[in-house]
């Protein structure tokens, strides 16, 4: 099935070189968006996991770019951070952040999977209407929590209840707001595109 996510629909270069350049520019722009959103970071006193805008960036890039480009963009972001560029929350970087012993690494891996999943659903038209976009973003966020809380429990040697308390409970309200924003932006963008086409 061909992609129907918004960016692949709008960006259709006519030759291979132009397509590669467009892909490189879009991936770089997506990495920049995720990196900037990660710097919106609030440390909480009782947990090693900060509140960040990364969730918003990952879900929005996945939904706008589609599965393949969204996954590649977030993977590139992880590589850039792993190589030492301060693109992770609080300008942190390095491969240590992604290790299984890191309390926050699971959230980053979860965002990678979520970007691909949300993109896959966007490729099938789930980004065009709010009542479909919203459950898509919620599902993406559940994936992030699943990876993040499981990874956190392993890193800290805690049980499921503590992982919930440290890595999920205090993030629900903020993530709900980020989900609403991301879920509203994509259908809104499609509305603009449809108006322009008419």
Buried (B, 14 or more C-beta within 10 A) or exposed (E): EEBBBBBBBEBEEEEEEEEEEBBEEBBEBBBBBBBEBBBBBEEEEEBBBBBBBBBBBBBBBBBBBBBBBBBBBBBBBBBBBBEEBBBBBEEBBBBEBBEEEBBBBBBBBBBBBBBBBBBBBBBBBBBBBEEBBBEBBBBBBEBBBBBBBBBBBBBBEBEEEBBBBBBBEBBEEBBEEBBBBBBBBBBEBBEEBEEEEE
